[in-house]
Amino acid sequence: MKVWQKIPVSVQAVIAGSLVAVAGTLPWSFLVSQNLKHFPSIPWAVPVTAVYLWLFWRYVRGFWWPSSTAEYRRLSCRANQLSSDAWGAAVIAGVLGLVAILLLQQVMSRLAVLPQQEHPDISKYPILTVAAWLVMSAVVAGVAEESAFRGYIQGPIEKRHGPVIAILTTGILFGFAHFTHPEVTLILMPYYLAVAAVYGGLAYFTNSIFPGLVLHAGGNILMSFGLFTSGRSEWQAPTTPTPLIWQSGTDAAFWLLVVAFLIISSAAIWAYRNLASVARVETQSTPE
């Protein structure tokens, strides 16, 4: 512990958060890979992962041994309850932020060639099994990644260096964490930074990972089903290819996307300002 205490707080946060992310996601990756090989018609990896995820969630929130780190884990996880007003403001802000990101990616698809995500052939598996895998994968990502990135990593860096540095740091780490997917390259880093800004902003203003966790899991479910039904992920260009503006020049469709992005982005900024106001009022009204 003496050695750990000598390490800078920001480095501690990155190390602890990285361990949390690996512990939260690696078991599911292993189990679902085994499920694909053994009895793939039955999604047996899902209930096993559900039990593990419940134990993981309890532990990162400060339960169980060692008691000496319980308070650190509880505070780092940032799983704080919110009022209904804060929940409503957070969901509106988060949804508008995510829609703005999708529009940004549509604009980006006219500026650069975005990678094509590969996905396995699911036609040989029962549809209910595939649905169970997709839902569990989204839940694991929401719980593990929000606990790790917006909780364990962002929180301590916020206190030491402020929210901008904290969110930039988590965004960069969040992006590099997805480089395990072969289709992910540096061209997608703006996308992951934007996602980190949406979820990180929610965590900063509410001091809770719950809104980001719910939106992260829910968004992953929608995007996963979109990938497997349309063959296109959320960062990719439309199914009907459109030329880059450097080749064809700008057109009405491009400017319409730009205008839509600016309008929704402005609405998202307003929503985050409103969320900040709601959180500030609630903080001031909370007795010491």
C-alpha positions in Angstrom: 0.0 0.0 0.0 2.9 2.4 0.7 4.1 1.9 -2.9 0.6 2.5 -4.2 0.2 5.7 -2.3 3.4 7.1 -3.9 1.9 6.7 -7.4 0.3 9.9 -8.7 -3.5 9.9 -8.3 -4.1 10.1 -12.1 -1.9 7.0 -12.7 -3.6 5.2 -9.9 -7.0 5.9 -11.6 -5.8 4.6 -14.9 -4.4 1.4 -13.4 -7.4 0.7 -11.3 -9.9 1.6 -14.0 -8.0 -0.6 -16.6 -8.1 -3.5 -14.2 -11.9 -3.0 -13.6 -12.5 -2.8 -17.4 -10.6 -6.1 -18.0 -12.2 -7.9 -15.1 -15.6 -6.8 -16.2 -15.4 -7.6 -19.9 -12.9 -10.5 -20.3 -15.0 -13.2 -18.7 -17.9 -12.5 -21.1 -15.6 -12.5 -24.1 -14.2 -15.9 -23.1 -17.6 -17.4 -22.2 -19.4 -16.3 -25.4 -16.4 -17.6 -27.5 -16.8 -21.0 -25.8 -20.6 -20.8 -26.2 -20.1 -20.4 -30.0 -18.0 -23.6 -30.0 -20.0 -25.7 -27.5 -23.8 -26.0 -27.6 -24.3 -22.8 -29.6 -28.0 -23.4 -29.9 -28.3 -22.7 -26.2 -27.1 -19.3 -24.8 -25.7 -20.9 -21.7 -23.0 -18.2 -21.4 -25.7 -15.6 -20.7 -26.9 -16.8 -17.2 -23.3 -17.6 -16.2 -22.2 -14.1 -17.1 -25.2 -12.6 -15.4 -24.1 -14.2 -12.1 -20.5 -13.1 -12.6 -21.6 -9.6 -13.5 -23.7 -9.3 -10.4 -20.7 -10.3 -8.3 -18.5 -7.9 -10.2 -21.0 -5.0 -9.7 -21.1 -5.6 -6.0 -17.4 -5.8 -5.7 -16.5 -2.6 -7.6 -19.1 -0.8 -5.5 -17.3 -1.6 -2.3 -18.6 -4.9 -1.0 -16.6 -7.8 0.4 -12.9 -8.2 1.1 -10.6 -6.4 1.6 -12.4 -4.0 3.9 -9.4 -1.6 3.6 -10.3 -0.8 0.0 -14.1 -0.9 0.4 -14.5 2.9 0.8 -12.1 3.5 -2.1 -14.1 1.2 -4.3 -17.5 2.6 -3.3 -16.4 6.2 -4.1 -14.5 5.3 -7.2 -17.4 3.4 -8.8 -19.6 6.5 -8.5 -22.8 4.5 -8.5 -24.8 7.3 -6.7 -28.6 7.4 -6.8 -30.3 10.3 -8.5 -33.6 12.2 -8.1 -36.3 11.9 -10.8 -35.5 15.4 -12.0 -31.8 14.6 -12.4 -32.7 11.4 -14.2 -35.0 13.2 -16.6 -32.5 16.0 -17.4 -29.7 13.4 -17.8 -31.6 11.2 -20.2 -32.6 14.1 -22.4 -29.1 15.5 -22.5 -27.6 12.0 -23.2 -30.0 11.1 -25.9 -29.5 14.4 -27.7 -25.7 14.0 -27.3 -25.8 10.5 -28.9 -28.0 11.7 -31.8 -25.5 14.5 -32.4 -22.7 11.9 -32.6 -24.7 9.8 -35.1 -25.1 13.0 -37.3 -21.5 13.8 -36.9 -20.6 10.3 -38.2 -22.8 10.9 -41.2 -21.0 14.2 -41.9 -17.7 12.3 -41.4 -18.7 9.7 -43.9 -18.7 12.5 -46.6 -15.3 13.7 -45.5 -13.4 10.4 -45.1 -13.8 6.7 -45.9 -14.9 5.0 -42.6 -14.0 1.4 -41.9 -16.4 -1.4 -42.4 -17.1 -3.6 -39.4 -17.1 -7.3 -39.9 -19.7 -9.4 -38.1 -20.1 -13.2 -37.9 -22.7 -15.1 -39.8 -25.6 -15.6 -37.4 -27.9 -17.4 -39.7 -26.9 -20.8 -38.2 -27.9 -19.8 -34.7 -31.4 -19.5 -33.2 -32.6 -15.9 -33.3 -33.4 -16.0 -29.5 -29.9 -17.2 -28.8 -28.4 -14.3 -30.8 -30.7 -11.8 -29.2 -29.6 -13.0 -25.7 -26.0 -12.7 -26.7 -26.4 -9.2 -28.0 -28.4 -8.0 -24.9 -25.8 -9.5 -22.5 -22.9 -8.0 -24.5 -24.5 -4.6 -24.2 -25.2 -4.9 -20.5 -21.6 -6.0 -19.8 -20.3 -3.1 -21.8 -22.5 -0.6 -19.9 -21.7 -1.9 -16.5 -18.0 -2.6 -16.9 -17.0 0.3 -19.1 -19.0 3.0 -17.2 -17.7 1.7 -13.9 -14.1 1.7 -15.2 -14.0 4.8 -17.4 -16.5 7.2 -16.0 -16.1 5.9 -12.4 -12.6 4.7 -11.5 -10.7 6.7 -14.1 -12.6 9.9 -14.7 -13.6 10.7 -11.1 -10.1 11.0 -9.5 -8.7 12.8 -12.5 -11.7 15.3 -12.4 -10.8 16.2 -8.8 -7.1 16.7 -9.6 -7.2 18.2 -13.1 -10.8 19.2 -13.9 -13.5 17.6 -16.1 -11.9 18.6 -19.5 -8.6 16.7 -18.9 -10.5 13.8 -17.2 -12.9 13.4 -20.2 -10.1 13.7 -22.7 -8.1 11.1 -20.9 -11.0 8.6 -20.7 -11.9 9.3 -24.3 -8.4 8.4 -25.5 -8.2 5.3 -23.3 -11.8 4.4 -24.3 -10.8 4.6 -28.0 -7.6 2.6 -27.6 -9.5 0.0 -25.7 -11.6 -0.6 -28.8 -8.5 -1.1 -31.0 -8.8 -4.8 -30.2 -11.4 -4.8 -33.0 -9.5 -5.0 -36.2 -11.7 -2.5 -38.0 -11.1 0.2 -35.5 -8.4 2.7 -36.5 -7.3 6.3 -35.5 -9.9 7.7 -37.9 -12.5 6.6 -35.3 -10.8 8.4 -32.4 -13.1 11.5 -32.8 -16.1 9.2 -32.5 -14.8 7.7 -29.2 -13.9 11.1 -27.8 -17.4 12.3 -28.6 -18.9 9.3 -26.9 -16.7 9.9 -23.9 -17.8 13.5 -23.8 -21.5 12.5 -23.8 -21.2 9.8 -21.0 -18.4 11.8 -19.2 -20.5 14.9 -19.1 -23.4 13.0 -17.6 -21.1 11.5 -14.9 -19.5 14.9 -14.1 -22.8 16.9 -13.7 -24.7 14.2 -11.8 -21.7 12.5 -10.0 -23.2 9.2 -11.0 -22.5 6.6 -13.7 -26.1 5.4 -13.7 -27.4 7.6 -16.6 -24.4 6.8 -18.8 -24.7 3.1 -17.8 -28.3 2.9 -18.9 -27.8 4.9 -22.2 -24.5 3.0 -22.9 -26.2 -0.4 -22.5 -29.4 0.7 -24.3 -27.5 2.3 -27.2 -25.3 -0.8 -27.6 -28.4 -3.0 -27.8 -29.9 -0.8 -30.6 -26.6 -0.6 -32.4 -25.9 -4.3 -32.2 -29.3 -5.2 -33.6 -28.7 -2.5 -36.3 -25.4 -4.1 -37.2 -26.7 -7.6 -37.5 -29.9 -6.6 -39.4 -28.4 -4.0 -41.7 -24.8 -5.0 -41.7 -23.7 -1.5 -40.7 -22.5 -0.1 -37.4 -23.2 3.3 -36.0 -19.9 4.8 -37.3 -20.3 3.7 -40.8 -21.4 5.4 -43.9 -25.0 4.9 -45.2 -25.9 1.7 -46.9 -26.1 3.6 -50.2 -22.5 4.8 -50.8 -22.1 8.5 -51.3 -19.0 10.2 -52.8 -16.6 12.2 -50.6 -17.0 15.9 -51.0 -13.4 16.1 -52.1 -14.4 14.1 -55.2 -17.8 15.4 -56.0 -18.0 18.7 -54.2 -20.6 19.6 -51.6 -24.3 19.1 -52.3 -27.6 19.8 -50.6 -27.6 16.4 -48.8 -24.2 17.2 -47.2 -25.3 20.7 -46.0 -28.5 19.3 -44.7 -26.5 16.9 -42.5 -24.3 19.8 -41.3 -27.3 21.9 -40.4 -29.0 19.0 -38.6 -25.8 18.3 -36.7 -25.4 21.9 -35.6 -29.1 22.1 -34.5 -29.0 18.9 -32.5 -25.6 19.8 -31.0 -26.9 23.1 -29.9 -29.9 21.4 -28.3 -27.6 19.0 -26.6 -25.5 21.8 -25.2 -28.6 23.4 -23.9 -29.7 20.1 -22.3 -26.3 19.7 -20.6 -26.5 23.3 -19.3 -30.0 22.5 -17.9 -28.6 19.3 -16.3 -25.9 21.3 -14.7 -28.5 23.7 -13.3 -30.6 20.8 -11.9 -27.6 19.2 -10.3 -26.5 22.5 -8.8 -30.0 23.2 -7.3 -30.1 19.7 -5.8 -26.6 20.0 -4.4 -27.5 23.3 -2.7 -30.7 21.9 -1.3 -29.0 18.9 0.2 -28.4 19.4 3.9 -24.8 19.2 5.1 
